[in-house]
Amino acid sequence: MQLIFSEPVDWRDLQNKVCLLLSQSDFESEIEKIVSTPRGEVEIDVFAMDPRSIDKITYVVECKNWCVPVNQSVIHAFTTVMSETGSNIGYIVSKAGFQNGAVRYTNHTNIKLFSFTELQNHYYKSWMINYFAPQLENYVERCNLYVEPCNCARDIALANLNEANKNIYRSLVDKYGSFIVTLEMMAVSINYLMKVKSDADYTSINWDKFFEECEKIELHFKGLALSELLIQLRDVLNCITIQFDKLFNEDIFV
């Protein structure tokens, strides 16, 4: 499975990326939230709430960018924080994993232990549906209008171009058309087909094949985390759209 974020560089980066992952997965989340407890105020690394749940389920997340596995005493303290803040679910995200005693202690509790990679895998489908696909569809939408099979505004404007510009248009379609349509179909399938009742998982993309297609038009994306890939796709699609726009000297889709 393709990772969403690159490896955190320090504890603050881990905290920020955990918060961003939850936010982009459609949670309301914030870092370093101050919460009142019977023993006074405590600071939560990442606090999140699921606005879709009837009872507004809350999550507290502790991020440990330590070089040693988290021990059982950390779990004890975290359990107290969860109880006193009235949180429903707790996550501990550890760079170096967990000692056996810590793992045993969380059995049959509402505390879950993750590496950052495991947390990304846990929210992969939600992130793809709630963030990746909508963003990608937004980036590719206007570019796709130039290459889709049927578009009256495009066809009328194309007919008015001189032959030299028509040839440039055809060259751009030959070079980028398949790439653009692939991105459009990727976004649409996740955005809409995942929202109907189906056993198929339309977030399961053959990334190796996709990166091979990108290489054919000299786009070298392999090795990027998906959040970084999305930024690169935004910039590339904007550049391609500008090339089409220049041929028509106006926004023909207004």
N, C-alpha and C positions, 0 to 999 in steps of 0.2 A: 504494500500500500504506500502511495506517495505521501511524504510528510507535508504538513501544512506550513510549519515554520522551521527555520533553521535552528541549530543548536544554540541555546541561550549562552551569552558570554559571561554573565554573572547573575547574582541573585535577583537584582532589580530587573534585568532583562527577562529572567524566568517569570517573575511576578507579572510583568507587563504583558508578556505573551500569553500567559494563562488567562489573564483578564480579557485580552483581545479575542482569544479563542472562544471564550464563553459569550462575549458580546456579539461576535459575528455568528454565533450559533443561536442567536435570538434570545439570549438572557439579558437582563438588566444587571450589569456588574460594575464594580468599582474596586480600586486598589486602596489599601491602607485605610479602611473604613473604621472609624471609632464607634464602638458599640458599648452601651451601658450594661453592666452586670451587677448582681448583688454585692460583689466585692470591689466595684469601681469600674472604670472604663478600661477596655482592652482594644488593641488595634488588630484588625483582621487583615491578613495579607491580601486576600481577594474575597469579596463578598458578592454573592449573586442571588438573583431571584428569578424564578420562572414565571413570567407574566401570563403564560398560557394556562397554567394550572389553576384550578378553582380556588385552592387554599393558599395560593402564592407561596409555593414551596421555596425555602431559602437554603442556600449552600454557603458553607464557610470553607475556604481553601488555605492551607498552609504550604508555603513553598520553601523547600530545603535544597539549596544549591551546594550542599556539603560534599566533601570528598570521601566521607565515610557513611555507611548505612545508618539510617534512622533507627534509634533504639526504642525500647518499650516505654521509657519514661516520657519521651516526647508524646507518645500516643495517650498516656495518662493525662498529661496536661491539656492536650487537645480535646480529650473527652470532656474535661471540666468546662472548657471554653464553649464547646457545643451545647452542653447542658444549660449553662448560665445565660447564653445568648438566645436560647430557644430555637436554634437552627435545626433544620430537618435532616440535612445530609452533610457529611464532611468529607473533604478530599485532602489527602496529603500527597504532594508531588515532590519526589526525591530524585536528585541527580544520581546518587550512588545506591539506590535501592533501600531495603529494609532488613533489619535483623530478624531472625526467625521468631523471637519472642514478640516483636511488634506485629508481625503478620498473624501469629496465633491470637493475639489479644483482640484484633479487629474482626475475627471470625464471628459471624452472627450479629454484627453490629451494623449501624448505618454509616460507618466510616469505610471509605475505599482508599486503597493505596495504589499510586500510579508512578511510573516514570513519566517524563514529559512526552516521550514517544507514545506510551500507552494511553495517556490522556488524549492525545491527538487522534489516535485510532478510535478511541471511545466516542469522540464527537465528529469523526470524519463525515459520516453521512449527513448529520445535522448541519455541519459547516458548509458542505457542498450544496445542500438544498437552500439554506437560508442566506448564504453569502456568495459563494463562488459563482453559482449559476445566474443569479440575478445581476451580479456585477458584470459577468461576461456578456450576458445578453444586452445589457446597456451599452457596453463598449463596441459590440459587433453590429448592433442594429442598423445604424446608418450606413456603414460600410456594405452591409449585405444588400441594401436597396440597389446598389450599383450592379450587383452580380446575380441576383435572384432571377429565375427564368422569366417571370412575368412581372413587369412594373411599367405601367402606362406612362408615368411622368418621365422615367428614365428613357423609355423607347422614343418618346416625342422629342426629348432634348437630344438624344443620340442622332436622330434623323437630321437634325439641323447642324451637326458638326461637319466641318470639311473632311475630306478623305484622310488627310494626314492625322488629324486628331481621332478619327474613327479607328485608324490603325493603332494609335497609342492606346486607345480604350481596349481594343481587342487584345493587345499585348499584356495589359494589366490584368484583364480577366483570365487570360491563359496562365499567367504567373501566379495570381493570388486567388482566383475563383474557388478552387477546390479547398484551399486553406480556410477561406472565409466561411464557406458553406459548412465545413466540418465544425468550426467553432459555433456557428449558429445552431446546428443540429445538436451539438453537445449541450449548449445552454438550454435549448428548448426542451430536450428530452428530460433533463434533470428538473427543470423548472415546472413542467406540466405533467409529465408521465409519472413522476414520483409522487404526485399529489392525488392520483387516482388509485383505487385499490388494485394492487398488482403484486405478484410474487417476484417480479423482476426488479433487480437493483440497477437503476440507470445511473447511479453514481460510480459504478464499477467500470472504469475507463481503462483501456489498454494503453497505458502511458508510454510504454516503449514504442509501440506503433505510432502513437501521436508524435513523439519526439523525432522519429524517423521521417515522418511527413514534413515536420518543420525543417529538418536538415536539407530537404530537397530544395527549399527556397532560401537556404543559407541563414536559417534562424537556429541558433545554438542554445537551446533551453534545457538540455538534459543536465540533471544535477541540481536544478533549482527547486527550492521548496515551493509549494503551490501558491503561497501568498506572494512570493517573489515573481513566480511565473505570471500571475494575474496582472501585476504591474507592467511586466514586459509586454504582455499581450495588449494591454491598454495603449501603450506607446506605439507599438507596431501598427495596430489597427488605426490609430489616429493618423500616423504617417501615410498609410495606404489611402485612407479617406481623403486626405489633402491632395494626393496625386490625382485622384478622380475629380475632386472639386475644381482643380486648376483647368481641366479640360473644358468645363462648362462655364467657368467664370461667374458662377452664381450658385446659390443653394436651390437646386431644382426640385427639392422635396418640401419646400415651404408650403 
